[in-house]
Amino acid sequence: MTAVKIVTVLGTSTESWDHAAQEAVSKASESIRDIHGVEITDMTADVEDGRITTFKTTVDIAFPVREGI
């Protein structure tokens, strides 16, 4: 049986919630090996003058626990 660790990462983008989620995964993959899956847990945004300026996506990232790390 494999144990899985889950970390929560917040991605941001000026383009979209999808891009914010991808940014979270891309940044996390720089220090986390073997990401197996993600769950989008929240989407929020900053608004200025009636327009969305920053999209924010909270992502739970799952990866296997490795011995000796």
PDB file of N, CA, C and O in Angstrom:
ATOM      1  N   MET A   1       0.840  -1.174   0.000  1.00  0.00           N
ATOM      2  CA  MET A   1       0.000   0.000   0.000  1.00  0.00           C
ATOM      3  C   MET A   1       0.890   1.243   0.000  1.00  0.00           C
ATOM      4  O   MET A   1       1.918   1.289   0.675  1.00  0.00           O
ATOM      5  N   THR A   2       0.482   2.224  -0.753  1.00  0.00           N
ATOM      6  CA  THR A   2       1.233   3.468  -0.839  1.00  0.00           C
ATOM      7  C   THR A   2       0.579   4.530   0.025  1.00  0.00           C
ATOM      8  O   THR A   2      -0.633   4.738  -0.030  1.00  0.00           O
ATOM      9  N   ALA A   3       1.396   5.196   0.821  1.00  0.00           N
ATOM     10  CA  ALA A   3       0.907   6.346   1.585  1.00  0.00           C
ATOM     11  C   ALA A   3       1.044   7.581   0.707  1.00  0.00           C
ATOM     12  O   ALA A   3       2.018   7.720  -0.033  1.00  0.00           O
ATOM     13  N   VAL A   4       0.081   8.460   0.791  1.00  0.00           N
ATOM     14  CA  VAL A   4       0.071   9.666  -0.033  1.00  0.00           C
ATOM     15  C   VAL A   4       0.043  10.886   0.878  1.00  0.00           C
ATOM     16  O   VAL A   4      -0.683  10.928   1.871  1.00  0.00           O
ATOM     17  N   LYS A   5       0.841  11.862   0.522  1.00  0.00           N
ATOM     18  CA  LYS A   5       0.849  13.122   1.249  1.00  0.00           C
ATOM     19  C   LYS A   5       0.108  14.152   0.405  1.00  0.00           C
ATOM     20  O   LYS A   5       0.174  14.116  -0.823  1.00  0.00           O
ATOM     21  N   ILE A   6      -0.596  15.067   1.061  1.00  0.00           N
ATOM     22  CA  ILE A   6      -1.323  16.118   0.358  1.00  0.00           C
ATOM     23  C   ILE A   6      -0.888  17.459   0.918  1.00  0.00           C
ATOM     24  O   ILE A   6      -0.889  17.673   2.130  1.00  0.00           O
ATOM     25  N   VAL A   7      -0.516  18.356   0.022  1.00  0.00           N
ATOM     26  CA  VAL A   7      -0.187  19.722   0.414  1.00  0.00           C
ATOM     27  C   VAL A   7      -1.128  20.670  -0.317  1.00  0.00           C
ATOM     28  O   VAL A   7      -1.597  20.377  -1.417  1.00  0.00           O
ATOM     29  N   THR A   8      -1.393  21.794   0.304  1.00  0.00           N
ATOM     30  CA  THR A   8      -2.270  22.801  -0.288  1.00  0.00           C
ATOM     31  C   THR A   8      -1.432  23.946  -0.817  1.00  0.00           C
ATOM     32  O   THR A   8      -0.568  24.481  -0.121  1.00  0.00           O
ATOM     33  N   VAL A   9      -1.705  24.317  -2.072  1.00  0.00           N
ATOM     34  CA  VAL A   9      -0.954  25.382  -2.743  1.00  0.00           C
ATOM     35  C   VAL A   9      -1.956  26.371  -3.332  1.00  0.00           C
ATOM     36  O   VAL A   9      -3.003  25.974  -3.843  1.00  0.00           O
ATOM     37  N   LEU A  10      -1.629  27.654  -3.259  1.00  0.00           N
ATOM     38  CA  LEU A  10      -2.458  28.693  -3.860  1.00  0.00           C
ATOM     39  C   LEU A  10      -1.755  29.214  -5.100  1.00  0.00           C
ATOM     40  O   LEU A  10      -0.639  29.726  -5.020  1.00  0.00           O
ATOM     41  N   GLY A  11      -2.407  29.084  -6.244  1.00  0.00           N
ATOM     42  CA  GLY A  11      -1.873  29.625  -7.494  1.00  0.00           C
ATOM     43  C   GLY A  11      -2.608  30.899  -7.860  1.00  0.00           C
ATOM     44  O   GLY A  11      -3.800  31.038  -7.586  1.00  0.00           O
ATOM     45  N   THR A  12      -1.895  31.829  -8.480  1.00  0.00           N
ATOM     46  CA  THR A  12      -2.520  33.085  -8.899  1.00  0.00           C
ATOM     47  C   THR A  12      -2.234  33.347 -10.371  1.00  0.00           C
ATOM     48  O   THR A  12      -1.236  32.879 -10.919  1.00  0.00           O
ATOM     49  N   SER A  13      -3.124  34.100 -10.996  1.00  0.00           N
ATOM     50  CA  SER A  13      -2.967  34.442 -12.410  1.00  0.00           C
ATOM     51  C   SER A  13      -3.798  35.680 -12.714  1.00  0.00           C
ATOM     52  O   SER A  13      -4.818  35.931 -12.073  1.00  0.00           O
ATOM     53  N   THR A  14      -3.360  36.430 -13.676  1.00  0.00           N
ATOM     54  CA  THR A  14      -4.168  37.552 -14.163  1.00  0.00           C
ATOM     55  C   THR A  14      -5.032  37.123 -15.351  1.00  0.00           C
ATOM     56  O   THR A  14      -5.798  37.925 -15.885  1.00  0.00           O
ATOM     57  N   GLU A  15      -4.906  35.844 -15.767  1.00  0.00           N
ATOM     58  CA  GLU A  15      -5.618  35.350 -16.955  1.00  0.00           C
ATOM     59  C   GLU A  15      -6.907  34.588 -16.641  1.00  0.00           C
ATOM     60  O   GLU A  15      -7.963  34.908 -17.186  1.00  0.00           O
ATOM     61  N   SER A  16      -6.825  33.558 -15.744  1.00  0.00           N
ATOM     62  CA  SER A  16      -7.995  32.709 -15.488  1.00  0.00           C
ATOM     63  C   SER A  16      -7.750  31.829 -14.274  1.00  0.00           C
ATOM     64  O   SER A  16      -6.625  31.712 -13.789  1.00  0.00           O
ATOM     65  N   TRP A  17      -8.847  31.198 -13.781  1.00  0.00           N
ATOM     66  CA  TRP A  17      -8.705  30.243 -12.690  1.00  0.00           C
ATOM     67  C   TRP A  17      -7.944  29.009 -13.167  1.00  0.00           C
ATOM     68  O   TRP A  17      -7.150  28.446 -12.413  1.00  0.00           O
ATOM     69  N   ASP A  18      -8.177  28.579 -14.412  1.00  0.00           N
ATOM     70  CA  ASP A  18      -7.441  27.434 -14.959  1.00  0.00           C
ATOM     71  C   ASP A  18      -5.941  27.713 -14.960  1.00  0.00           C
ATOM     72  O   ASP A  18      -5.145  26.858 -14.573  1.00  0.00           O
ATOM     73  N   HIS A  19      -5.566  28.891 -15.390  1.00  0.00           N
ATOM     74  CA  HIS A  19      -4.144  29.252 -15.433  1.00  0.00           C
ATOM     75  C   HIS A  19      -3.567  29.327 -14.022  1.00  0.00           C
ATOM     76  O   HIS A  19      -2.414  28.954 -13.802  1.00  0.00           O
ATOM     77  N   ALA A  20      -4.354  29.801 -13.075  1.00  0.00           N
ATOM     78  CA  ALA A  20      -3.902  29.859 -11.676  1.00  0.00           C
ATOM     79  C   ALA A  20      -3.666  28.452 -11.131  1.00  0.00           C
ATOM     80  O   ALA A  20      -2.692  28.222 -10.413  1.00  0.00           O
ATOM     81  N   ALA A  21      -4.551  27.508 -11.467  1.00  0.00           N
ATOM     82  CA  ALA A  21      -4.372  26.116 -11.031  1.00  0.00           C
ATOM     83  C   ALA A  21      -3.119  25.521 -11.649  1.00  0.00           C
ATOM     84  O   ALA A  21      -2.349  24.850 -10.961  1.00  0.00           O
ATOM     85  N   GLN A  22      -2.905  25.757 -12.938  1.00  0.00           N
ATOM     86  CA  GLN A  22      -1.715  25.236 -13.603  1.00  0.00           C
ATOM     87  C   GLN A  22      -0.450  25.842 -13.003  1.00  0.00           C
ATOM     88  O   GLN A  22       0.562  25.154 -12.867  1.00  0.00           O
ATOM     89  N   GLU A  23      -0.498  27.102 -12.650  1.00  0.00           N
ATOM     90  CA  GLU A  23       0.645  27.762 -12.012  1.00  0.00           C
ATOM     91  C   GLU A  23       0.965  27.106 -10.666  1.00  0.00           C
ATOM     92  O   GLU A  23       2.132  26.904 -10.330  1.00  0.00           O
ATOM     93  N   ALA A  24      -0.077  26.777  -9.902  1.00  0.00           N
ATOM     94  CA  ALA A  24       0.133  26.104  -8.616  1.00  0.00           C
ATOM     95  C   ALA A  24       0.820  24.759  -8.811  1.00  0.00           C
ATOM     96  O   ALA A  24       1.766  24.432  -8.093  1.00  0.00           O
ATOM     97  N   VAL A  25       0.350  23.985  -9.774  1.00  0.00           N
ATOM     98  CA  VAL A  25       0.933  22.670 -10.037  1.00  0.00           C
ATOM     99  C   VAL A  25       2.355  22.807 -10.574  1.00  0.00           C
ATOM    100  O   VAL A  25       3.244  22.066 -10.155  1.00  0.00           O
ATOM    101  N   SER A  26       2.580  23.736 -11.486  1.00  0.00           N
ATOM    102  CA  SER A  26       3.921  23.926 -12.058  1.00  0.00           C
ATOM    103  C   SER A  26       4.933  24.319 -10.991  1.00  0.00           C
ATOM    104  O   SER A  26       6.038  23.780 -10.952  1.00  0.00           O
ATOM    105  N   LYS A  27       4.562  25.250 -10.131  1.00  0.00           N
ATOM    106  CA  LYS A  27       5.481  25.673  -9.067  1.00  0.00           C
ATOM    107  C   LYS A  27       5.720  24.549  -8.073  1.00  0.00           C
ATOM    108  O   LYS A  27       6.855  24.337  -7.645  1.00  0.00           O
ATOM    109  N   ALA A  28       4.670  23.825  -7.698  1.00  0.00           N
ATOM    110  CA  ALA A  28       4.822  22.722  -6.749  1.00  0.00           C
ATOM    111  C   ALA A  28       5.724  21.631  -7.322  1.00  0.00           C
ATOM    112  O   ALA A  28       6.493  21.016  -6.584  1.00  0.00           O
ATOM    113  N   SER A  29       5.638  21.388  -8.620  1.00  0.00           N
ATOM    114  CA  SER A  29       6.445  20.330  -9.236  1.00  0.00           C
ATOM    115  C   SER A  29       7.936  20.657  -9.252  1.00  0.00           C
ATOM    116  O   SER A  29       8.755  19.779  -9.523  1.00  0.00           O
ATOM    117  N   GLU A  30       8.294  21.896  -8.969  1.00  0.00           N
ATOM    118  CA  GLU A  30       9.710  22.255  -8.869  1.00  0.00           C
ATOM    119  C   GLU A  30      10.354  21.656  -7.624  1.00  0.00           C
ATOM    120  O   GLU A  30      11.566  21.440  -7.596  1.00  0.00           O
ATOM    121  N   SER A  31       9.549  21.383  -6.588  1.00  0.00           N
ATOM    122  CA  SER A  31      10.106  20.831  -5.353  1.00  0.00           C
ATOM    123  C   SER A  31       9.437  19.532  -4.902  1.00  0.00           C
ATOM    124  O   SER A  31       9.889  18.909  -3.941  1.00  0.00           O
ATOM    125  N   ILE A  32       8.374  19.119  -5.577  1.00  0.00           N
ATOM    126  CA  ILE A  32       7.670  17.884  -5.228  1.00  0.00           C
ATOM    127  C   ILE A  32       7.765  16.927  -6.410  1.00  0.00           C
ATOM    128  O   ILE A  32       7.428  17.277  -7.541  1.00  0.00           O
ATOM    129  N   ARG A  33       8.235  15.702  -6.124  1.00  0.00           N
ATOM    130  CA  ARG A  33       8.345  14.706  -7.186  1.00  0.00           C
ATOM    131  C   ARG A  33       7.089  13.845  -7.255  1.00  0.00           C
ATOM    132  O   ARG A  33       6.406  13.631  -6.254  1.00  0.00           O
ATOM    133  N   ASP A  34       6.806  13.365  -8.443  1.00  0.00           N
ATOM    134  CA  ASP A  34       5.745  12.367  -8.675  1.00  0.00           C
ATOM    135  C   ASP A  34       4.360  12.820  -8.239  1.00  0.00           C
ATOM    136  O   ASP A  34       3.645  12.076  -7.568  1.00  0.00           O
ATOM    137  N   ILE A  35       3.981  14.022  -8.612  1.00  0.00           N
ATOM    138  CA  ILE A  35       2.619  14.474  -8.332  1.00  0.00           C
ATOM    139  C   ILE A  35       1.665  13.551  -9.091  1.00  0.00           C
ATOM    140  O   ILE A  35       1.792  13.376 -10.303  1.00  0.00           O
ATOM    141  N   HIS A  36       0.704  12.958  -8.362  1.00  0.00           N
ATOM    142  CA  HIS A  36      -0.217  12.001  -8.960  1.00  0.00           C
ATOM    143  C   HIS A  36      -1.597  12.571  -9.227  1.00  0.00           C
ATOM    144  O   HIS A  36      -2.330  12.051 -10.068  1.00  0.00           O
ATOM    145  N   GLY A  37      -1.955  13.613  -8.536  1.00  0.00           N
ATOM    146  CA  GLY A  37      -3.289  14.161  -8.732  1.00  0.00           C
ATOM    147  C   GLY A  37      -3.470  15.459  -7.979  1.00  0.00           C
ATOM    148  O   GLY A  37      -2.693  15.800  -7.086  1.00  0.00           O
ATOM    149  N   VAL A  38      -4.509  16.172  -8.358  1.00  0.00           N
ATOM    150  CA  VAL A  38      -4.832  17.432  -7.694  1.00  0.00           C
ATOM    151  C   VAL A  38      -6.341  17.519  -7.500  1.00  0.00           C
ATOM    152  O   VAL A  38      -7.120  16.889  -8.215  1.00  0.00           O
ATOM    153  N   GLU A  39      -6.721  18.311  -6.520  1.00  0.00           N
ATOM    154  CA  GLU A  39      -8.124  18.634  -6.306  1.00  0.00           C
ATOM    155  C   GLU A  39      -8.227  20.138  -6.141  1.00  0.00           C
ATOM    156  O   GLU A  39      -7.551  20.728  -5.298  1.00  0.00           O
ATOM    157  N   ILE A  40      -9.068  20.751  -6.943  1.00  0.00           N
ATOM    158  CA  ILE A  40      -9.327  22.183  -6.806  1.00  0.00           C
ATOM    159  C   ILE A  40     -10.311  22.338  -5.644  1.00  0.00           C
ATOM    160  O   ILE A  40     -11.433  21.834  -5.698  1.00  0.00           O
ATOM    161  N   THR A  41      -9.878  23.038  -4.597  1.00  0.00           N
ATOM    162  CA  THR A  41     -10.729  23.157  -3.414  1.00  0.00           C
ATOM    163  C   THR A  41     -11.405  24.517  -3.293  1.00  0.00           C
ATOM    164  O   THR A  41     -12.396  24.655  -2.577  1.00  0.00           O
ATOM    165  N   ASP A  42     -10.876  25.526  -3.990  1.00  0.00           N
ATOM    166  CA  ASP A  42     -11.467  26.859  -3.876  1.00  0.00           C
ATOM    167  C   ASP A  42     -11.002  27.727  -5.029  1.00  0.00           C
ATOM    168  O   ASP A  42      -9.884  27.580  -5.522  1.00  0.00           O
ATOM    169  N   MET A  43     -11.867  28.629  -5.451  1.00  0.00           N
ATOM    170  CA  MET A  43     -11.509  29.619  -6.463  1.00  0.00           C
ATOM    171  C   MET A  43     -12.021  30.968  -5.976  1.00  0.00           C
ATOM    172  O   MET A  43     -13.201  31.125  -5.664  1.00  0.00           O
ATOM    173  N   THR A  44     -11.113  31.936  -5.916  1.00  0.00           N
ATOM    174  CA  THR A  44     -11.472  33.284  -5.491  1.00  0.00           C
ATOM    175  C   THR A  44     -10.809  34.277  -6.446  1.00  0.00           C
ATOM    176  O   THR A  44     -10.071  33.886  -7.350  1.00  0.00           O
ATOM    177  N   ALA A  45     -11.079  35.550  -6.235  1.00  0.00           N
ATOM    178  CA  ALA A  45     -10.486  36.566  -7.107  1.00  0.00           C
ATOM    179  C   ALA A  45     -10.427  37.904  -6.389  1.00  0.00           C
ATOM    180  O   ALA A  45     -11.214  38.189  -5.486  1.00  0.00           O
ATOM    181  N   ASP A  46      -9.467  38.716  -6.820  1.00  0.00           N
ATOM    182  CA  ASP A  46      -9.411  40.110  -6.399  1.00  0.00           C
ATOM    183  C   ASP A  46     -10.150  40.931  -7.452  1.00  0.00           C
ATOM    184  O   ASP A  46     -10.059  40.650  -8.647  1.00  0.00           O
ATOM    185  N   VAL A  47     -10.881  41.944  -6.999  1.00  0.00           N
ATOM    186  CA  VAL A  47     -11.660  42.782  -7.900  1.00  0.00           C
ATOM    187  C   VAL A  47     -11.303  44.239  -7.670  1.00  0.00           C
ATOM    188  O   VAL A  47     -11.231  44.705  -6.533  1.00  0.00           O
ATOM    189  N   GLU A  48     -11.082  44.948  -8.762  1.00  0.00           N
ATOM    190  CA  GLU A  48     -10.857  46.394  -8.716  1.00  0.00           C
ATOM    191  C   GLU A  48     -11.716  47.061  -9.782  1.00  0.00           C
ATOM    192  O   GLU A  48     -11.732  46.628 -10.935  1.00  0.00           O
ATOM    193  N   ASP A  49     -12.416  48.098  -9.401  1.00  0.00           N
ATOM    194  CA  ASP A  49     -13.279  48.848 -10.321  1.00  0.00           C
ATOM    195  C   ASP A  49     -14.241  47.938 -11.086  1.00  0.00           C
ATOM    196  O   ASP A  49     -14.486  48.141 -12.275  1.00  0.00           O
ATOM    197  N   GLY A  50     -14.786  46.931 -10.390  1.00  0.00           N
ATOM    198  CA  GLY A  50     -15.774  46.060 -11.005  1.00  0.00           C
ATOM    199  C   GLY A  50     -15.214  45.002 -11.941  1.00  0.00           C
ATOM    200  O   GLY A  50     -15.979  44.340 -12.643  1.00  0.00           O
ATOM    201  N   ARG A  51     -13.884  44.826 -11.969  1.00  0.00           N
ATOM    202  CA  ARG A  51     -13.262  43.837 -12.867  1.00  0.00           C
ATOM    203  C   ARG A  51     -12.335  42.930 -12.060  1.00  0.00           C
ATOM    204  O   ARG A  51     -11.680  43.374 -11.117  1.00  0.00           O
ATOM    205  N   ILE A  52     -12.289  41.663 -12.442  1.00  0.00           N
ATOM    206  CA  ILE A  52     -11.363  40.732 -11.799  1.00  0.00           C
ATOM    207  C   ILE A  52      -9.948  41.069 -12.231  1.00  0.00           C
ATOM    208  O   ILE A  52      -9.647  41.155 -13.422  1.00  0.00           O
ATOM    209  N   THR A  53      -9.082  41.259 -11.239  1.00  0.00           N
ATOM    210  CA  THR A  53      -7.688  41.586 -11.544  1.00  0.00           C
ATOM    211  C   THR A  53      -6.749  40.410 -11.291  1.00  0.00           C
ATOM    212  O   THR A  53      -5.728  40.272 -11.965  1.00  0.00           O
ATOM    213  N   THR A  54      -7.093  39.565 -10.323  1.00  0.00           N
ATOM    214  CA  THR A  54      -6.261  38.401 -10.010  1.00  0.00           C
ATOM    215  C   THR A  54      -7.159  37.211  -9.694  1.00  0.00           C
ATOM    216  O   THR A  54      -8.009  37.275  -8.806  1.00  0.00           O
ATOM    217  N   PHE A  55      -6.958  36.125 -10.436  1.00  0.00           N
ATOM    218  CA  PHE A  55      -7.652  34.871 -10.185  1.00  0.00           C
ATOM    219  C   PHE A  55      -6.810  34.055  -9.209  1.00  0.00           C
ATOM    220  O   PHE A  55      -5.588  33.994  -9.345  1.00  0.00           O
ATOM    221  N   LYS A  56      -7.460  33.423  -8.222  1.00  0.00           N
ATOM    222  CA  LYS A  56      -6.745  32.624  -7.228  1.00  0.00           C
ATOM    223  C   LYS A  56      -7.404  31.252  -7.141  1.00  0.00           C
ATOM    224  O   LYS A  56      -8.620  31.145  -6.983  1.00  0.00           O
ATOM    225  N   THR A  57      -6.590  30.206  -7.245  1.00  0.00           N
ATOM    226  CA  THR A  57      -7.094  28.838  -7.176  1.00  0.00           C
ATOM    227  C   THR A  57      -6.337  28.084  -6.085  1.00  0.00           C
ATOM    228  O   THR A  57      -5.107  28.022  -6.105  1.00  0.00           O
ATOM    229  N   THR A  58      -7.070  27.517  -5.141  1.00  0.00           N
ATOM    230  CA  THR A  58      -6.469  26.700  -4.086  1.00  0.00           C
ATOM    231  C   THR A  58      -6.503  25.249  -4.557  1.00  0.00           C
ATOM    232  O   THR A  58      -7.551  24.729  -4.939  1.00  0.00           O
ATOM    233  N   VAL A  59      -5.332  24.604  -4.524  1.00  0.00           N
ATOM    234  CA  VAL A  59      -5.180  23.265  -5.077  1.00  0.00           C
ATOM    235  C   VAL A  59      -4.560  22.339  -4.028  1.00  0.00           C
ATOM    236  O   VAL A  59      -3.523  22.661  -3.449  1.00  0.00           O
ATOM    237  N   ASP A  60      -5.194  21.193  -3.787  1.00  0.00           N
ATOM    238  CA  ASP A  60      -4.590  20.144  -2.971  1.00  0.00           C
ATOM    239  C   ASP A  60      -3.799  19.243  -3.914  1.00  0.00           C
ATOM    240  O   ASP A  60      -4.350  18.717  -4.881  1.00  0.00           O
ATOM    241  N   ILE A  61      -2.524  19.067  -3.640  1.00  0.00           N
ATOM    242  CA  ILE A  61      -1.623  18.300  -4.501  1.00  0.00           C
ATOM    243  C   ILE A  61      -1.241  17.010  -3.796  1.00  0.00           C
ATOM    244  O   ILE A  61      -0.753  17.040  -2.666  1.00  0.00           O
ATOM    245  N   ALA A  62      -1.461  15.859  -4.463  1.00  0.00           N
ATOM    246  CA  ALA A  62      -1.178  14.552  -3.878  1.00  0.00           C
ATOM    247  C   ALA A  62       0.055  13.932  -4.510  1.00  0.00           C
ATOM    248  O   ALA A  62       0.236  13.967  -5.727  1.00  0.00           O
ATOM    249  N   PHE A  63       0.909  13.355  -3.647  1.00  0.00           N
ATOM    250  CA  PHE A  63       2.108  12.677  -4.118  1.00  0.00           C
ATOM    251  C   PHE A  63       2.494  11.595  -3.109  1.00  0.00           C
ATOM    252  O   PHE A  63       2.145  11.694  -1.933  1.00  0.00           O
ATOM    253  N   PRO A  64       3.212  10.561  -3.559  1.00  0.00           N
ATOM    254  CA  PRO A  64       3.539   9.464  -2.647  1.00  0.00           C
ATOM    255  C   PRO A  64       4.562   9.860  -1.602  1.00  0.00           C
ATOM    256  O   PRO A  64       5.475  10.642  -1.866  1.00  0.00           O
ATOM    257  N   VAL A  65       4.392   9.303  -0.403  1.00  0.00           N
ATOM    258  CA  VAL A  65       5.368   9.489   0.665  1.00  0.00           C
ATOM    259  C   VAL A  65       6.537   8.544   0.391  1.00  0.00           C
ATOM    260  O   VAL A  65       6.332   7.361   0.122  1.00  0.00           O
ATOM    261  N   ARG A  66       7.742   9.058   0.459  1.00  0.00           N
ATOM    262  CA  ARG A  66       8.931   8.252   0.209  1.00  0.00           C
ATOM    263  C   ARG A  66       9.705   8.083   1.502  1.00  0.00           C
ATOM    264  O   ARG A  66       9.796   9.006   2.312  1.00  0.00           O
ATOM    265  N   GLU A  67      10.255   6.910   1.684  1.00  0.00           N
ATOM    266  CA  GLU A  67      11.070   6.643   2.872  1.00  0.00           C
ATOM    267  C   GLU A  67      12.370   7.423   2.796  1.00  0.00           C
ATOM    268  O   GLU A  67      12.951   7.575   1.722  1.00  0.00           O
ATOM    269  N   GLY A  68      12.824   7.919   3.942  1.00  0.00           N
ATOM    270  CA  GLY A  68      14.110   8.601   4.001  1.00  0.00           C
ATOM    271  C   GLY A  68      14.087  10.033   3.550  1.00  0.00           C
ATOM    272  O   GLY A  68      15.142  10.647   3.388  1.00  0.00           O
ATOM    273  N   ILE A  69      12.896  10.588   3.341  1.00  0.00           N
ATOM    274  CA  ILE A  69      12.815  11.985   2.906  1.00  0.00           C
ATOM    275  C   ILE A  69      12.222  12.816   4.016  1.00  0.00           C
ATOM    276  O   ILE A  69      12.063  14.027   3.864  1.00  0.00           O
TER     277      ILE A  69
END
